[in-house]
Amino acid sequence: MTQRITRRTFVKGTAATAAFAGMAAMAGCASESKTETTADDKQTDAPESKYDNTISADTEDLNIVLLGKDSKIAAIILALKKGYYEEEKLNVATQTVSGGFPEAMPALSNGTADVLPFGSIPSCTYIGQGDDLVIFGGTVADGSECVTLIENKDAYKKPEDFKGKKIGCFRMETGHMITKSWLRQNGIEDGKDVEFILLESSAAEVAAVENGEIDMCFVNSGYGYVATQGGKCAVAFRPNELTGKEFPCCRQTTNRKAFEEKRSALIKFEIANLRALYDIESDHEGTIATIVEYSGQPEEYIENITYGKGDYVAAMKFEMDPYTDDVKAFYGDMIDNGDIDDTNKELIVEHMDSTIYKAALDALIERGENKDFYEKLAAEYAKHNTLGI
């Protein structure tokens, strides 16, 4: 059975999960299942901000904490490379920590850093333990893969297919949490019908699959592609294929002080990132080249995990929408899974904001350039954000 995630287990365990056999994949995240409301039940209008969304004409500062050379922050990588932050009159200072979330989360909480663009599990965990953080945007959606032996790649389609199976996972990975919740909702209980086994890294998980010690394992950040290169394993499924729902993975989180005092800078940050998101969608070759230069990873690897190639389907979808409804649902899943002690599922609502992202979208739509792209994002935003400050 997976262990409960606390500040103590972050310090003891998270650093080990960052080693992806030389691949830059250091920031696991949490996936969020969607609420069961229908389109008719959802509001069609975005929540109105309580805050002043005036964008300052002055150059402002923002401090970002990063976890290694992870390609999942593609929008930030491109915005830095192309000078979009400077064009938006934003001075972005980045600090890269070597200690993973145990080092990054305190920096965010104490105000040393203004933004952490990785992880949902850490942000939700710290919020549940009393830290005053605000989730205000996204980095990627989905992003998780289940790896098994090639001969079993088509064996897991229905909840009952998982009965009696041993499933490898690690603390900061997202897909095992969404799948664990899906199984529970379909009557398959961890510790009774199925066993989730905590391992220290993706490499250890895949080795355990290859050796027959476990039946499958959950990995992210494109490690499914790495696993398939050994000739023994295949990607069986991505959790969104089981549930039929896209789920947000890594989020953008700030602290309350920065949220209240650096709002204009945060809107500029989102504007620049959204401009880069358009480039990711429209310029595959240029995006791959920029990420390769930034990460130092092989072009073949970056192309596969960014866009997919051949038979390999990229698990990550670059997505900046806050998905506040889904974050709340996932927070409830974490409580139900036993990962958060405080049972107040409404607590997370005070620690989400969807209006910074919306203000950035509005600004870009008003400018008119690539308007159709941003209007499409605005329509999606209205479907996923009926909550938030």
C-alpha positions as CSV (number, residue, x, y, z in Angstrom):
1,M,0.0,0.0,0.0
2,T,1.3,3.5,-0.8
3,Q,2.6,5.6,2.1
4,R,0.9,8.8,3.2
5,I,2.7,11.9,1.9
6,T,3.9,14.4,4.6
7,R,6.6,16.9,4.9
8,R,8.6,14.2,6.6
9,T,8.2,11.7,3.7
10,F,9.1,14.5,1.2
11,V,12.4,14.9,2.9
12,K,13.1,11.2,3.2
13,G,11.9,10.1,-0.2
14,T,11.4,12.6,-2.9
15,A,15.0,13.2,-3.9
16,A,15.4,9.5,-4.8
17,T,12.4,9.7,-7.2
18,A,14.1,12.4,-9.2
19,A,16.7,10.1,-10.8
20,F,15.4,9.0,-14.2
21,A,18.4,7.1,-15.5
22,G,20.0,10.2,-16.9
23,M,16.8,11.7,-18.3
24,A,15.8,15.1,-17.1
25,A,12.6,14.2,-15.4
26,M,12.7,15.5,-11.9
27,A,9.3,16.8,-11.1
28,G,6.5,14.3,-10.6
29,C,3.0,15.7,-10.3
30,A,-0.5,14.7,-9.3
31,S,-3.4,14.1,-11.6
32,E,-6.8,15.4,-10.9
33,S,-10.0,13.6,-11.8
34,K,-12.8,15.7,-13.1
35,T,-16.1,16.2,-11.3
36,E,-19.1,14.4,-12.6
37,T,-21.1,17.5,-13.5
38,T,-22.5,17.7,-17.0
39,A,-22.0,20.6,-19.4
40,D,-25.5,21.9,-18.5
41,D,-24.6,21.9,-14.8
42,K,-21.5,24.0,-15.4
43,Q,-21.4,27.7,-15.4
44,T,-20.7,29.2,-18.8
45,D,-19.2,32.4,-17.5
46,A,-15.8,32.5,-15.9
47,P,-15.6,33.6,-12.2
48,E,-15.0,37.4,-11.9
49,S,-11.8,38.4,-10.1
50,K,-11.9,40.2,-6.8
51,Y,-8.6,41.8,-7.6
52,D,-7.3,44.6,-9.8
53,N,-6.1,43.1,-13.1
54,T,-4.4,46.2,-14.3
55,I,-1.1,45.3,-15.9
56,S,1.7,47.6,-14.9
57,A,3.7,49.5,-17.5
58,D,6.8,49.2,-15.3
59,T,9.2,46.4,-15.5
60,E,8.5,44.0,-12.6
61,D,10.4,41.1,-11.0
62,L,9.4,37.5,-10.5
63,N,11.4,34.7,-9.0
64,I,10.9,31.1,-10.3
65,V,12.2,27.9,-8.7
66,L,12.9,25.1,-11.1
67,L,13.7,21.4,-10.6
68,G,16.6,20.5,-13.0
69,K,16.4,20.7,-16.8
70,D,12.9,19.2,-17.0
71,S,11.3,19.6,-20.5
72,K,7.8,19.7,-19.1
73,I,8.2,23.4,-18.5
74,A,8.4,23.9,-22.3
75,A,6.4,27.1,-22.2
76,I,8.8,28.7,-19.8
77,I,11.8,27.4,-21.7
78,L,10.5,29.0,-24.9
79,A,9.4,32.2,-23.2
80,L,12.9,32.6,-21.8
81,K,14.6,31.8,-25.1
82,K,12.5,34.0,-27.2
83,G,12.5,37.0,-24.9
84,Y,8.8,37.0,-24.2
85,Y,9.2,37.9,-20.5
86,E,11.3,41.0,-21.4
87,E,8.8,42.0,-24.1
88,E,6.1,41.9,-21.4
89,K,8.3,44.0,-19.1
90,L,8.9,41.2,-16.7
91,N,12.3,40.3,-15.2
92,V,12.2,36.6,-14.5
93,A,15.0,35.2,-12.2
94,T,15.3,31.4,-12.1
95,Q,16.9,29.3,-9.4
96,T,17.4,25.6,-9.9
97,V,17.4,23.5,-6.8
98,S,19.2,20.1,-6.6
99,G,17.2,18.8,-3.6
100,G,13.8,18.4,-5.4
101,F,10.6,19.3,-3.7
102,P,12.0,19.2,-0.2
103,E,14.1,22.2,-1.2
104,A,11.7,23.9,-3.5
105,M,8.5,23.8,-1.3
106,P,10.1,25.7,1.6
107,A,11.5,28.3,-0.8
108,L,8.0,28.8,-2.2
109,S,6.4,29.0,1.3
110,N,8.9,31.4,2.8
111,G,8.8,33.7,-0.2
112,T,12.3,33.1,-1.5
113,A,10.6,32.0,-4.7
114,D,7.4,33.4,-6.1
115,V,6.4,30.6,-8.4
116,L,6.9,26.8,-8.6
117,P,5.7,25.4,-12.0
118,F,5.9,21.7,-10.9
119,G,3.8,19.3,-9.0
120,S,0.3,19.1,-7.7
121,I,0.8,16.5,-5.0
122,P,3.3,18.7,-3.1
123,S,1.2,21.8,-3.4
124,C,-2.0,20.0,-2.2
125,T,0.0,18.3,0.6
126,Y,1.4,21.5,1.9
127,I,-1.9,23.3,1.7
128,G,-3.5,20.4,3.6
129,Q,-0.9,20.9,6.3
130,G,-1.5,24.6,6.6
131,D,0.8,26.4,4.2
132,D,-0.8,29.5,2.5
133,L,-0.2,28.7,-1.1
134,V,-2.3,29.4,-4.2
135,I,-2.5,27.2,-7.3
136,F,-3.1,29.7,-10.2
137,G,-2.2,27.9,-13.4
138,G,-1.0,24.7,-15.1
139,T,2.1,23.4,-16.8
140,V,1.0,20.0,-18.3
141,A,-2.1,17.8,-18.4
142,D,-2.1,14.0,-18.3
143,G,1.6,13.1,-18.5
144,S,1.4,9.6,-16.9
145,E,2.0,6.2,-18.4
146,C,1.5,2.6,-17.2
147,V,4.4,0.3,-18.2
148,T,4.1,-3.5,-18.4
149,L,5.7,-6.4,-20.2
150,I,5.1,-6.4,-24.0
151,E,3.0,-9.5,-23.8
152,N,0.6,-7.8,-21.3
153,K,0.2,-4.5,-23.0
154,D,-3.4,-5.1,-23.9
155,A,-4.4,-6.8,-20.7
156,Y,-5.6,-3.9,-18.7
157,K,-8.8,-2.3,-19.9
158,K,-11.5,-2.8,-17.2
159,P,-11.3,-2.5,-13.4
160,E,-11.6,-6.3,-12.9
161,D,-8.4,-6.7,-15.0
162,F,-6.4,-5.3,-12.1
163,K,-7.5,-7.7,-9.5
164,G,-4.7,-9.5,-7.8
165,K,-2.0,-7.3,-9.6
166,K,1.0,-5.7,-8.0
167,I,1.4,-2.1,-9.2
168,G,4.6,-0.1,-8.8
169,C,4.5,3.6,-8.1
170,F,6.5,6.4,-6.5
171,R,5.4,9.3,-4.3
172,M,5.4,12.2,-6.7
173,E,4.0,10.4,-9.7
174,T,0.5,11.3,-10.8
175,G,-1.1,8.5,-12.7
176,H,-1.2,5.9,-10.0
177,M,-3.3,8.3,-7.9
178,I,-5.9,8.9,-10.6
179,T,-5.9,5.1,-11.4
180,K,-6.2,4.2,-7.7
181,S,-9.2,6.5,-7.3
182,W,-10.8,5.1,-10.5
183,L,-10.3,1.5,-9.3
184,R,-11.7,2.4,-5.8
185,Q,-14.8,4.0,-7.4
186,N,-15.3,0.8,-9.4
187,G,-15.0,-1.5,-6.3
188,I,-11.3,-2.5,-6.6
189,E,-9.7,-1.7,-3.2
190,D,-5.9,-1.1,-2.6
191,G,-4.6,-3.6,-0.1
192,K,-7.5,-6.0,-0.7
193,D,-8.1,-6.5,-4.5
194,V,-4.9,-4.9,-5.8
195,E,-1.5,-3.9,-4.2
196,F,0.2,-0.6,-4.9
197,I,3.9,-1.0,-4.0
198,L,6.1,2.1,-3.4
199,L,9.4,2.1,-5.1
200,E,12.2,4.7,-5.2
201,S,12.3,5.7,-8.9
202,S,11.0,5.1,-12.3
203,A,14.2,3.1,-13.2
204,A,13.6,0.8,-10.2
205,E,9.9,0.4,-11.2
206,V,10.7,-0.6,-14.8
207,A,13.4,-3.0,-13.6
208,A,10.9,-4.7,-11.3
209,V,8.5,-5.1,-14.2
210,E,11.2,-6.6,-16.4
211,N,12.2,-9.0,-13.6
212,G,8.6,-10.1,-12.9
213,E,8.5,-8.7,-9.4
214,I,5.4,-6.5,-10.2
215,D,2.9,-6.6,-13.0
216,M,3.0,-2.9,-14.0
217,C,4.2,0.5,-12.9
218,F,3.3,4.1,-13.3
219,V,5.9,6.6,-14.7
220,N,5.8,10.1,-16.0
221,S,7.8,12.8,-17.8
222,G,8.1,10.6,-20.9
223,Y,9.8,7.7,-19.0
224,G,7.5,5.3,-20.8
225,Y,9.5,6.0,-23.9
226,V,12.7,5.2,-22.1
227,A,11.1,2.0,-20.8
228,T,10.2,0.8,-24.3
229,Q,13.8,1.1,-25.5
230,G,14.9,-2.0,-23.5
231,G,12.9,-4.3,-25.7
232,K,10.9,-6.0,-22.8
233,C,8.3,-3.4,-21.9
234,A,5.5,-1.5,-23.6
235,V,3.1,1.3,-22.5
236,A,-0.1,-0.4,-21.6
237,F,-2.3,2.7,-21.2
238,R,-2.4,6.2,-20.0
239,P,-4.8,6.9,-17.1
240,N,-6.9,9.3,-19.1
241,E,-7.7,6.5,-21.5
242,L,-9.1,4.4,-18.6
243,T,-11.2,7.2,-17.1
244,G,-12.1,8.9,-20.4
245,K,-11.1,12.2,-18.9
246,E,-8.1,14.4,-19.4
247,F,-6.6,15.4,-16.1
248,P,-4.2,18.2,-15.1
249,C,-0.8,17.2,-13.9
250,C,1.9,19.8,-12.9
251,R,0.4,23.1,-11.7
252,Q,1.8,26.6,-11.2
253,T,1.8,27.6,-7.5
254,T,2.6,30.8,-5.7
255,N,2.5,32.0,-2.1
256,R,-0.1,34.3,-0.7
257,K,2.2,37.3,-0.4
258,A,3.2,37.1,-4.1
259,F,-0.3,36.4,-5.1
260,E,-1.5,39.6,-3.5
261,E,1.5,41.8,-4.1
262,K,2.8,40.7,-7.5
263,R,-0.5,40.1,-9.4
264,S,0.5,42.2,-12.4
265,A,3.8,40.3,-12.6
266,L,1.9,37.0,-12.5
267,I,-0.4,38.1,-15.3
268,K,2.6,39.1,-17.4
269,F,4.1,35.7,-16.6
270,E,1.0,33.9,-17.9
271,I,0.9,36.2,-21.0
272,A,4.4,35.3,-22.0
273,N,3.8,31.6,-21.3
274,L,0.6,31.6,-23.4
275,R,2.5,33.2,-26.3
276,A,5.0,30.3,-25.9
277,L,2.2,27.8,-25.8
278,Y,1.1,29.0,-29.2
279,D,4.6,28.4,-30.5
280,I,4.5,24.8,-29.0
281,E,1.4,24.1,-31.0
282,S,2.4,25.8,-34.2
283,D,6.2,25.3,-34.5
284,H,7.2,21.7,-33.7
285,E,10.7,21.8,-35.2
286,G,11.6,25.1,-33.4
287,T,10.2,23.9,-30.1
288,I,12.1,20.6,-30.2
289,A,15.4,22.4,-31.0
290,T,14.9,24.9,-28.1
291,I,14.1,22.2,-25.6
292,V,17.1,20.1,-26.8
293,E,19.4,23.1,-26.3
294,Y,18.0,23.8,-22.9
295,S,17.9,20.2,-21.5
296,G,20.9,18.6,-23.2
297,Q,18.7,15.6,-24.0
298,P,18.8,13.8,-27.4
299,E,16.5,15.1,-30.1
300,E,14.9,11.8,-30.6
301,Y,13.9,11.6,-26.9
302,I,12.6,15.2,-26.9
303,E,10.6,14.7,-30.0
304,N,8.9,11.6,-28.7
305,I,8.0,12.9,-25.3
306,T,6.9,16.3,-26.6
307,Y,4.8,15.3,-29.6
308,G,5.0,11.6,-30.0
309,K,6.5,9.7,-32.9
310,G,5.7,6.5,-34.7
311,D,3.9,4.1,-32.3
312,Y,4.8,6.1,-29.2
313,V,2.0,8.4,-28.0
314,A,3.3,11.4,-26.0
315,A,1.7,11.3,-22.6
316,M,2.2,15.0,-21.7
317,K,0.0,17.7,-23.0
318,F,1.2,21.2,-22.5
319,E,-1.7,23.0,-20.8
320,M,-1.7,26.1,-18.7
321,D,-5.4,26.2,-17.7
322,P,-5.8,26.2,-13.9
323,Y,-8.5,23.4,-14.0
324,T,-9.8,24.5,-10.6
325,D,-12.8,22.2,-10.6
326,D,-10.5,19.2,-11.2
327,V,-7.9,20.3,-8.7
328,K,-10.6,20.3,-6.1
329,A,-11.7,16.8,-7.2
330,F,-8.1,15.6,-6.9
331,Y,-7.6,17.1,-3.5
332,G,-10.7,15.1,-2.4
333,D,-9.1,12.0,-4.0
334,M,-5.9,12.6,-2.0
335,I,-8.0,12.7,1.2
336,D,-9.8,9.6,0.3
337,N,-6.6,7.9,-0.6
338,G,-5.2,8.7,2.9
339,D,-2.5,11.1,1.6
340,I,-3.9,14.2,3.4
341,D,-4.9,14.0,7.1
342,D,-7.2,17.0,7.2
343,T,-10.6,15.8,5.9
344,N,-11.9,19.2,4.9
345,K,-12.3,18.8,1.1
346,E,-13.4,22.5,0.8
347,L,-10.1,23.8,2.1
348,I,-8.5,23.7,-1.3
349,V,-11.0,26.3,-2.7
350,E,-9.4,29.1,-0.7
351,H,-6.1,28.1,-2.3
352,M,-6.9,28.2,-6.0
353,D,-7.3,31.1,-8.4
354,S,-8.4,31.0,-12.1
355,T,-8.5,34.7,-12.7
356,I,-4.8,35.4,-13.3
357,Y,-4.8,33.0,-16.2
358,K,-8.1,34.5,-17.5
359,A,-6.8,38.0,-17.3
360,A,-3.8,36.9,-19.4
361,L,-6.1,35.3,-22.0
362,D,-8.3,38.4,-22.1
363,A,-5.2,40.6,-22.7
364,L,-4.0,38.4,-25.6
365,I,-7.5,38.2,-27.2
366,E,-7.7,42.0,-27.0
367,R,-4.4,42.3,-28.8
368,G,-5.8,40.3,-31.6
369,E,-2.7,38.3,-32.7
370,N,-3.5,34.6,-32.9
371,K,-6.9,35.5,-31.5
372,D,-8.6,32.2,-32.6
373,F,-6.1,30.2,-30.6
374,Y,-6.6,32.2,-27.4
375,E,-10.4,32.2,-27.8
376,K,-10.4,28.5,-28.1
377,L,-8.4,28.3,-24.8
378,A,-11.0,30.7,-23.2
379,A,-13.8,28.4,-24.2
380,E,-12.0,25.5,-22.6
381,Y,-11.3,27.7,-19.5
382,A,-15.0,28.3,-19.0
383,K,-15.7,24.5,-18.9
384,H,-13.1,23.8,-16.2
385,N,-13.1,26.8,-13.9
386,T,-16.3,27.4,-11.8
387,L,-14.2,27.5,-8.6
388,G,-11.3,29.6,-7.5
389,I,-10.7,32.9,-5.7
